[in-house]
Amino acid sequence: MRSSISNYRRGYYAERKAEEALEKEGYFVVRAAGSRGPVDLVALGKDVRLIQVKRGKGALEEGKREIARVPCPGLKEVWVYEGRRGFRKEVV
């Protein structure tokens, strides 16, 4: 049970960092707290961005598969948090 709590915390931290970065760019951000779905963040501003936030190895491909299922216009992105290096971002 302990590892799932720490995994949740690591995921929450990555989502918060992504949210802060988007807000600095001028977006209004809605976070799907505890989301098990394909979209973690919705950023509203000069455009609409749907973002799946991930951590860890192999996360980019998994995130791309998840966000591609969303039948919605707008930018679909996967952000993989790589610790000190920040985010690796890819538009799907």
C-alpha positions as CSV (number, residue, x, y, z in Angstrom):
1,M,0.0,0.0,0.0
2,R,2.8,2.4,0.8
3,S,4.2,2.4,-2.8
4,S,0.7,3.4,-4.2
5,I,0.6,6.3,-1.8
6,S,4.0,7.5,-2.9
7,N,3.1,6.9,-6.6
8,Y,0.1,9.1,-6.0
9,R,2.2,11.8,-4.4
10,R,4.7,11.7,-7.2
11,G,2.0,12.0,-9.8
12,Y,0.3,14.8,-7.8
13,Y,3.6,16.7,-7.6
14,A,4.1,16.4,-11.4
15,E,0.6,17.6,-12.1
16,R,1.0,20.6,-9.8
17,K,4.3,21.5,-11.5
18,A,2.6,21.3,-14.9
19,E,-0.3,23.4,-13.7
20,E,2.1,26.1,-12.4
21,A,3.9,26.2,-15.7
22,L,0.7,26.6,-17.6
23,E,-0.6,29.3,-15.3
24,K,2.7,31.2,-15.8
25,E,2.0,31.1,-19.6
26,G,-1.4,32.8,-18.9
27,Y,-3.7,29.7,-19.0
28,F,-6.6,29.0,-16.6
29,V,-6.1,25.4,-15.6
30,V,-8.6,22.8,-14.5
31,R,-7.2,19.7,-12.8
32,A,-9.1,16.4,-12.8
33,A,-8.1,15.5,-9.3
34,G,-7.5,11.8,-8.8
35,S,-8.2,11.2,-12.5
36,R,-7.8,7.8,-13.9
37,G,-8.9,9.0,-17.3
38,P,-6.9,10.2,-20.3
39,V,-6.9,13.9,-19.3
40,D,-5.2,15.2,-16.2
41,L,-5.3,19.0,-17.0
42,V,-7.4,21.2,-19.2
43,A,-5.7,24.5,-20.0
44,L,-7.9,27.4,-21.3
45,G,-6.4,30.5,-22.8
46,K,-5.4,31.5,-26.3
47,D,-6.3,27.9,-27.2
48,V,-7.6,24.7,-25.4
49,R,-5.0,22.2,-24.3
50,L,-5.8,18.7,-23.0
51,I,-2.8,17.3,-21.1
52,Q,-1.9,13.9,-19.8
53,V,0.9,14.2,-17.1
54,K,3.1,11.2,-16.6
55,R,6.3,10.2,-14.8
56,G,8.9,7.5,-15.4
57,K,10.3,5.4,-18.2
58,G,8.0,4.3,-21.0
59,A,5.5,6.9,-19.8
60,L,5.4,8.9,-23.1
61,E,4.1,6.0,-25.2
62,E,1.5,5.1,-22.6
63,G,0.4,8.7,-22.3
64,K,0.1,9.1,-26.1
65,R,-2.2,6.0,-26.3
66,E,-4.4,7.4,-23.5
67,I,-4.8,10.9,-24.7
68,A,-5.4,9.8,-28.3
69,R,-8.7,8.2,-27.2
70,V,-10.2,11.6,-26.4
71,P,-12.7,12.5,-29.2
72,C,-12.3,16.2,-28.8
73,P,-10.8,19.1,-30.8
74,G,-7.9,21.0,-29.2
75,L,-4.3,20.4,-28.6
76,K,-3.7,17.0,-27.0
77,E,-0.4,16.7,-25.2
78,V,1.6,14.4,-23.0
79,W,4.0,15.9,-20.5
80,V,6.5,13.5,-18.9
81,Y,8.1,14.9,-15.7
82,E,11.8,14.1,-15.7
83,G,12.7,15.5,-12.3
84,R,15.4,18.2,-12.4
85,R,15.3,18.2,-16.2
86,G,11.7,19.4,-16.1
87,F,9.1,18.2,-18.6
88,R,9.4,16.5,-21.9
89,K,6.4,17.5,-23.9
90,E,4.9,16.1,-27.0
91,V,1.8,17.0,-29.0
92,V,-0.3,14.0,-30.1
